[in-house]
């Protein structure tokens, strides 16, 4: 059963130099208890897509969608007050930078108790008990002392655990994790990812993992959406994306993954720069950087074509008469 359904989401920022078309028709579903990854380079629209769902963008952002349903409720038709009841209670968010997401003027305990008092109507003592329980779940040592501390007194890894505790405070049905390990060293990254996986299994919560790291996707997710230039260019199971990719951009991402120790293959960067989303190309957004681009690629956006029940891609190379290029054949 689909918990979250996004149909043709479009997000535009009206700024002084023009209208930035950051998200240009994203459709995505997330099932109960499922972990879905959204992967792509910086500026592709992955974070903006999810912030659009939660209405966490500035006033100059225009959000449109044919439908955005959470557990059957259309989020586009809710009043701000009704939406806040869902977003803070049933949908949790782990932000990219915990230092800027936590308020430096309030203690950890004050910030963690706030959602419980707002959404659950708990008294102070009951809220404190639940906060201590959640801090133990995210493996915070000496949680009683941590509740009295301010964000600047904690390490980066500890602050990220606090953000995870905040996200699960009201036992949400969906957690959106936006680059949760970006600013952490590799050891702490592994600990945070293990913690997220453990909590997901323990609580049965659905997770949307936003990242540029395909290694995180491989270890955490069951399905993957690959974004580029504000659109989803390929979507499938982890196995399909890693072993049977069909879009040249996905090939480029896979070729840029460091190899195992002992292998001497060089990393292959993707040449060029992302498209200008103030004046996005009318065709495939990857055309200017694609070594297999054809004339038709620049003329019209290809449809997201189904390959299997779970796998689809947006590329003219799948047309009859197109050059026969495969993932294996594209490797260097």
C-alpha positions as CSV (number, residue, x, y, z in Angstrom):
1,X,0.0,0.0,0.0
2,X,1.3,3.5,-0.9
3,X,1.9,5.7,2.1
4,X,3.1,8.7,0.1
5,X,2.1,9.4,-3.5
6,X,3.5,12.4,-5.5
7,X,2.1,13.1,-8.9
8,X,3.7,15.6,-11.3
9,X,5.3,17.9,-8.7
10,X,6.6,21.2,-10.0
11,X,8.5,23.8,-7.8
12,X,9.6,27.2,-9.1
13,X,11.6,29.9,-7.3
14,X,10.7,33.4,-8.4
15,X,14.0,35.3,-7.9
16,X,15.3,38.7,-9.2
17,X,17.0,37.1,-12.3
18,X,14.1,35.0,-13.3
19,X,12.1,31.8,-12.4
20,X,14.2,28.8,-11.3
21,X,12.4,25.6,-12.3
22,X,14.0,23.5,-9.6
23,X,11.6,20.6,-9.9
24,X,9.9,19.9,-13.2
25,X,7.4,17.1,-12.9
26,X,8.5,14.6,-10.3
27,X,6.2,11.5,-9.5
28,X,7.1,9.1,-6.7
29,X,5.5,6.6,-4.5
30,X,6.7,5.3,-1.1
31,X,5.1,2.2,0.5
32,X,4.5,1.5,4.2
33,X,7.9,0.6,5.8
34,X,9.8,1.0,2.6
35,X,13.2,2.7,2.2
36,X,13.4,4.7,-1.1
37,X,16.5,6.6,-2.2
38,X,16.7,9.8,-4.2
39,X,20.2,10.2,-5.7
40,X,21.8,12.8,-7.9
41,X,24.4,15.6,-7.9
42,X,23.9,18.9,-6.1
43,X,21.3,21.1,-7.6
44,X,19.3,18.3,-9.3
45,X,16.2,19.0,-7.2
46,X,16.2,16.0,-4.8
47,X,16.1,18.1,-1.6
48,X,13.7,20.7,-3.0
49,X,11.3,17.9,-4.0
50,X,10.9,16.7,-0.4
51,X,10.9,20.2,1.1
52,X,8.1,20.9,-1.3
53,X,6.1,18.0,0.1
54,X,6.6,19.4,3.7
55,X,5.9,23.0,2.7
56,X,9.3,24.1,4.1
57,X,10.3,26.4,1.3
58,X,10.3,30.2,1.4
59,X,7.4,32.4,0.3
60,X,8.9,33.0,-3.2
61,X,8.6,29.3,-4.0
62,X,5.6,28.2,-6.0
63,X,4.6,24.6,-5.4
64,X,2.2,22.8,-7.8
65,X,1.3,19.2,-8.2
66,X,-1.5,17.1,-9.7
67,X,-1.7,15.4,-6.3
68,X,0.4,14.8,-3.2
69,X,-1.3,12.2,-1.0
70,X,-0.2,11.0,2.4
71,X,-2.1,7.9,3.5
72,X,-4.9,8.9,1.2
73,X,-5.1,12.5,2.3
74,X,-4.3,15.1,-0.4
75,X,-1.7,17.4,1.1
76,X,-2.4,20.1,-1.6
77,X,-5.9,20.7,-0.2
78,X,-5.1,21.0,3.5
79,X,-5.1,24.3,5.4
80,X,-1.7,25.3,6.9
81,X,-3.0,24.4,10.4
82,X,-4.2,21.0,9.3
83,X,-1.0,20.4,7.4
84,X,1.2,21.1,10.4
85,X,-0.6,18.4,12.3
86,X,0.6,15.8,9.8
87,X,4.0,17.2,9.0
88,X,5.2,17.4,12.6
89,X,3.4,14.3,13.8
90,X,3.3,11.6,11.1
91,X,6.2,12.9,8.9
92,X,9.6,13.4,10.4
93,X,12.6,15.2,8.8
94,X,16.3,14.8,9.4
95,X,18.0,17.9,8.1
96,X,21.4,18.0,6.4
97,X,23.2,20.3,8.9
98,X,22.2,19.7,12.5
99,X,24.1,22.7,13.7
100,X,21.9,25.1,11.7
101,X,18.7,23.1,12.3
102,X,19.0,23.2,16.1
103,X,18.2,26.4,18.0
104,X,21.4,27.5,19.8
105,X,19.4,29.4,22.4
106,X,17.5,26.4,23.8
107,X,18.7,23.3,25.5
108,X,18.4,19.9,23.8
109,X,15.7,18.9,26.2
110,X,13.6,22.0,25.5
111,X,13.8,21.4,21.7
112,X,13.0,17.7,21.9
113,X,10.0,18.2,24.2
114,X,8.4,20.8,22.1
115,X,6.9,18.5,19.4
116,X,5.5,16.2,22.1
117,X,3.7,19.1,23.8
118,X,2.4,20.6,20.6
119,X,1.3,17.4,18.7
120,X,0.6,15.0,21.6
121,X,-0.5,17.5,24.3
122,X,1.8,15.9,26.8
123,X,2.6,17.5,30.2
124,X,6.3,18.4,30.9
125,X,7.0,15.3,33.0
126,X,5.5,12.9,30.5
127,X,7.3,14.6,27.6
128,X,10.6,14.4,29.5
129,X,10.1,10.6,30.0
130,X,9.5,10.1,26.3
131,X,12.5,12.2,25.3
132,X,14.8,10.2,27.5
133,X,13.4,7.0,25.9
134,X,14.1,8.3,22.4
135,X,17.6,9.5,23.4
136,X,18.4,6.0,24.6
137,X,17.0,4.6,21.3
138,X,19.5,6.7,19.3
139,X,22.3,5.6,21.7
140,X,23.0,8.9,23.4
141,X,25.1,8.3,26.5
142,X,23.9,9.9,29.7
143,X,20.7,11.3,28.2
144,X,19.7,13.1,31.4
145,X,22.9,15.3,31.2
146,X,22.5,15.8,27.4
147,X,19.0,17.2,27.8
148,X,20.5,20.1,29.8
149,X,23.2,20.9,27.2
150,X,23.1,23.3,24.3
151,X,23.8,22.3,20.6
152,X,27.3,23.8,20.6
153,X,28.3,21.6,23.5
154,X,27.8,18.4,21.4
155,X,30.0,16.8,18.7
156,X,28.7,16.6,15.1
157,X,27.8,13.0,15.4
158,X,26.0,13.6,18.7
159,X,24.0,16.5,17.1
160,X,23.0,14.2,14.2
161,X,21.7,11.7,16.7
162,X,19.7,14.4,18.4
163,X,18.2,15.3,15.0
164,X,17.3,11.6,14.5
165,X,15.7,11.5,18.0
166,X,13.7,14.6,17.1
167,X,12.5,13.1,13.8
168,X,11.2,9.9,15.6
169,X,9.9,11.8,18.6
170,X,6.2,11.4,17.6
171,X,6.6,7.9,16.1
172,X,6.1,9.1,12.5
173,X,5.1,6.8,9.7
174,X,7.6,8.5,7.3
175,X,11.0,9.9,7.8
176,X,12.8,12.1,5.2
177,X,16.5,12.0,5.7
178,X,18.3,14.8,3.8
179,X,22.0,13.9,3.4
180,X,22.1,12.8,7.1
181,X,25.9,12.0,7.0
182,X,27.3,14.8,4.8
183,X,29.4,16.7,7.4
184,X,30.6,13.6,9.4
185,X,33.8,11.6,9.1
186,X,33.5,8.1,7.7
187,X,33.4,6.2,11.0
188,X,30.6,8.4,12.4
189,X,28.8,8.1,9.0
190,X,28.7,4.3,9.3
191,X,27.4,4.5,12.8
192,X,24.6,6.9,11.8
193,X,23.6,4.8,8.8
194,X,23.5,1.6,11.0
195,X,21.4,3.5,13.6
196,X,18.9,4.6,10.9
197,X,18.6,1.1,9.5
198,X,18.1,-0.3,13.0
199,X,15.4,2.3,13.8
200,X,13.7,1.7,10.5
201,X,13.4,-2.0,11.2
202,X,12.4,-1.5,14.9
203,X,9.7,1.2,14.3
204,X,8.5,0.0,10.8
205,X,8.8,3.6,9.5
206,X,9.1,4.3,5.8
207,X,12.3,6.3,4.9
208,X,13.2,8.6,2.0
209,X,17.0,8.8,1.8
210,X,18.2,11.8,-0.1
211,X,21.9,11.5,-1.0
212,X,24.6,11.9,-3.7
213,X,26.3,8.8,-2.3
214,X,25.5,5.6,-4.2
215,X,27.2,3.5,-1.5
216,X,24.6,4.8,1.0
217,X,21.8,3.9,-1.4
218,X,23.2,0.3,-1.9
219,X,23.3,-0.3,1.9
220,X,20.0,1.3,2.9
221,X,17.4,1.3,0.1
222,X,15.1,-1.1,-1.7
223,X,14.2,1.3,-4.6
224,X,16.1,4.3,-6.1
225,X,15.0,7.4,-8.1
226,X,17.9,9.0,-10.0
227,X,17.3,12.8,-10.5
228,X,19.0,15.2,-12.9
229,X,18.0,18.7,-14.0
230,X,14.8,18.7,-11.9
231,X,13.4,15.5,-13.3
232,X,13.6,11.8,-12.5
233,X,15.6,10.2,-15.3
234,X,15.6,6.6,-14.0
235,X,13.8,4.7,-11.3
236,X,14.0,1.1,-10.2
237,X,15.1,-1.4,-7.5
238,X,18.6,-1.2,-6.2
239,X,19.6,-4.3,-8.2
240,X,18.1,-2.8,-11.4
241,X,19.9,0.5,-11.0
242,X,23.3,-1.0,-10.1
243,X,23.3,-4.0,-12.5
244,X,20.9,-3.0,-15.3
245,X,21.0,0.8,-15.6
246,X,19.6,2.3,-18.8
247,X,20.2,6.0,-18.6
248,X,23.7,7.5,-19.5
249,X,23.5,9.8,-16.4
250,X,23.1,6.7,-14.1
251,X,26.1,5.1,-16.0
252,X,28.1,8.2,-15.2
253,X,27.2,8.1,-11.5
254,X,28.2,4.4,-11.3
255,X,31.5,5.0,-13.0
256,X,32.4,7.6,-10.5
257,X,32.2,5.2,-7.5
258,X,35.6,4.3,-6.0
259,X,36.5,0.7,-6.7
260,X,37.5,-1.9,-4.2
261,X,41.1,-2.0,-2.9
262,X,43.4,-3.6,-5.3
263,X,41.5,-2.5,-8.5
264,X,43.4,0.0,-10.6
265,X,40.4,1.5,-12.6
266,X,40.4,5.3,-12.6
267,X,37.4,7.2,-11.6
268,X,35.6,8.7,-14.7
269,X,34.1,12.1,-14.1
270,X,31.1,13.4,-15.9
271,X,32.3,16.3,-18.1
272,X,30.5,19.6,-18.3
273,X,28.1,21.4,-15.9
274,X,24.4,20.9,-14.9
275,X,21.8,22.7,-16.9
276,X,20.6,26.3,-16.2
277,X,17.2,25.8,-14.6
278,X,16.2,29.4,-15.2
279,X,16.1,28.5,-18.9
280,X,16.1,24.7,-18.8
281,X,16.6,22.7,-22.1
282,X,13.4,21.7,-23.8
283,X,14.8,18.2,-24.4
284,X,16.6,15.8,-22.1
285,X,18.5,17.8,-19.4
286,X,21.5,15.6,-19.8
287,X,22.0,16.2,-23.5
288,X,24.9,18.6,-23.3
289,X,26.9,16.2,-21.2
290,X,25.9,12.9,-22.8
291,X,28.4,11.2,-25.1
292,X,25.6,9.3,-26.8
293,X,23.3,12.3,-27.4
294,X,21.3,12.4,-30.7
295,X,19.5,15.3,-32.4
296,X,16.2,14.3,-31.0
297,X,17.5,14.5,-27.4
298,X,17.7,18.3,-27.6
299,X,14.3,18.7,-29.2
300,X,11.9,17.1,-26.8
301,X,11.9,15.6,-23.3
302,X,11.8,11.8,-23.5
303,X,9.0,10.0,-21.7
304,X,9.7,8.0,-18.6
305,X,9.4,4.6,-20.3
306,X,8.6,1.4,-18.3
307,X,11.2,-1.4,-18.7
308,X,9.7,-3.8,-16.1
309,X,7.1,-3.4,-13.4
310,X,9.6,-1.7,-11.2
311,X,12.1,-0.2,-13.6
312,X,11.7,2.9,-15.9
313,X,14.0,5.3,-17.6
314,X,13.8,8.6,-19.6
315,X,16.1,8.1,-22.7
316,X,15.8,8.0,-26.5
317,X,18.5,5.3,-26.6
318,X,15.8,2.8,-25.8
319,X,14.0,3.6,-29.1
320,X,14.1,1.3,-32.0
321,X,16.7,2.4,-34.5
322,X,18.8,4.2,-31.8
323,X,22.5,3.2,-31.4
324,X,22.8,0.0,-29.3
325,X,24.7,1.2,-26.3
326,X,24.7,-0.8,-23.0
327,X,26.0,-0.2,-19.5
328,X,28.7,-2.8,-20.0
329,X,29.6,-1.3,-23.4
330,X,29.8,2.2,-21.9
331,X,32.4,1.4,-19.3
332,X,36.0,2.6,-19.9
